[in-house]
Structures are given as structure tokens and as C-alpha cells.
Amino acid sequence: MRKQELERVARAMVAEGKGILAADESAGTIRKRFAAIGVESTEALRHRYREALLTAPGMAEYISGVILFDETLRQSTHDGQPFAEWLQSHGVVPGIKVDRGTTTLAGCPGSRITEGLDGLRERLYEYQQLGARFAKWRAVIDIDKDVPTAAAISANAHALARYAALCQEADLVPIVEPEVLMDGTHSLQRCEAVTDATLLAVFAELVAQGVALEAMVLKPNMVISGAEAPERASASEVAEATLRCMRRRVPAAVPGIAFLSGGQSPLEATRHLALLNHERAPWRLTFSYGRALQEPALQAWAGKASHHEAAQREFLWRARLNARATAGIWRESDEVRQ
Ligand code: 5MM
């Protein structure tokens, strides 16, 4: 695939008024999500739930791409069409999570490093053949006393860039996801300082390793107070600090920034995205939410085949609200159901 085609896919992933669904929960994470609604995580139930999301009627109006887990990329709709093919035929770009989770980082107590670089070139080639057009790798940056160290940031940035370079070599657009976690009591200012240092290191590595910035999508956290902070910053402070941080550290060559929700409630994540889109920015600002898009759908589904349409309705409702937020036309009153 030529670089131009990669750039076209990257732009399609951040198309105006649309965002990305993160449905790439690994085995452990989906088990946790299902346990929260009292459902056992079996392959049949995971397939049924994910099929409800991916085939929700009209979802392509709001969703530009879907990040799948390995298992889902190998599955098909109930009438036998591979999910990747089904998505493509509906104008939605299929993507794949390719990292293999995190482990403790030697020499940096309290910090983690993402694994999965060994053998990645071969896996990416296979994912391309299976129909994926983009990939995703999540680096996790914890905040605590004396954490993260410069070494932890540097190791994660280096791995992200190695992954991104391999993706472009394999004709896949990399979603580069450095997530500064919301867990903890830290202030918005501390989150901003860590996010700033992380993005600075990530873009230095991406450039050093020859990654084409025009053919990638950034998936960062918003700059936000820790979930257990005694005083949490307001929505307008979150939007202001997030934009300031992105403007300082994200080159304008990047076509779009698709934020993760990171534990924000569905409403908070939509409200913040809407405020971010009140100002002009050099890149498209959109969403790549997992929990904030799926929580209401999961609750409505509750593992019951008879709740299939209810789950789809809930998913489409949140997708539409986030699509309005990314287009800058969401209003608080949109949240009220008629
Ligand atoms: C941070 O998690 C990503 C975005 O989801 P949220 O909007 O809920 O924060 C998400 O894509 C995540 O990377 C996947 O769910 C995979 O997570 P695990 O922990 O299974 O690797």
C-alpha cells in the first residue's frame, strides 16, 4: 500500500462527525466487564454481544472505525460474513489491538511497560491479510509519588514508536495510545505535566524512528484530575488544559486525535469532547471510547438474547451523542430522551 493510501485511511478514521469504537477488550478485561453485569465470559456470549454492536443498524453514521480483539477479527456475523468484511462493506474501517498487555518495568518500581514487539512483524502481516486496516497499541503511564520516572516514559515511548514503524511497513495505520491513567488522587496540573512529558517523548521517538505522522492517529487521555482527587477540575478546565497540552506537543501533521475515555462516565466523556470542539484546532478531535460508549449497552444487554435490540439502541444513542460532540453541535439538552 502506498503512503497516500495509509494517509487516506488515517483521515477516514477521524472523519468529520464520527469516532472510533474501542471493542478490543482482551480476555481478562471483557471477563471483568461481563462480571459487572453478572454474565459469564464465554466465546458464544462475547460473539453475540460484539455482533450486536458491530451490526447495529445505521452505526456507520456515527462510527468511522472499530478496534477489534484478535478473537473478533477471526469471527463472522451469524450469516457467515467475516466481521472485518462486514464493517468494510458498511464504510467502517476495521482495526486490531496488537499489544499483549503490560508487565512491571524492571528498574522502575510502580511503572509498567507494554509487551508484544517480538514477532509483531509477522502478526501484523497476518492481520492485514485478515482485513484489518489499522492497529492499536496501548502504553500505560501510572501516576504516583515519584512515578513515572523519565526512564519509564522513555521506554514506553520507544516501544510505541517501534510498533508504529512496523505498522506502517505492514500497510496498517497505527493508533498510538499513550494513556496517562486517571487512577489516583493527583491534580489536573500533575496530569498535565505527565501528559506533556509523555507526548514530548512519544513524538520525539516517532520522528526519530521515521514514522509518517500524516499516517497515524493519536489516542491520548484527556488532561483530567485523578479519579480520587479531593477536588476535581471542572469540565471547562479539563478542555482548556487538554487543548493547551495537545497544542504544545502534537504536530499539526497528525490528522486526528481520538481520545480514550479512561474511566470517565459516558456523560462526562461526551461533555468534555464537546467542549474540546468549541475551539479551532489543527487536527480533528474525536473519540475512541470503550467504556464510555459501551457501558449503557452492556447494562441493557445483560447477556439476554431478547435484549439484543435494546443493547443496539443504547449503543447507537451514545454513539450519536459523541458524534454530535465531535461535530461541535452537542448540547446538554440532547441527553434528554423524548
Ligand atoms: C484505555 O482503554 C482503551 C480505551 O477504552 P476506554 O475508553 O474505556 O478508556 C481500550 O481500547 C483498551 O485499550 C481496550 O479495552 C483493551 O484493554 P485491555 O486492558 O484489555 O488491554
Residues whose N, C-alpha, C, O or C-beta is under 5 A from the ligand:
A	BS01	5MM	A22 D24 E25 S26 T29 R138 L260 S261 G262 G263 S288 Y289 G290 R291 A292
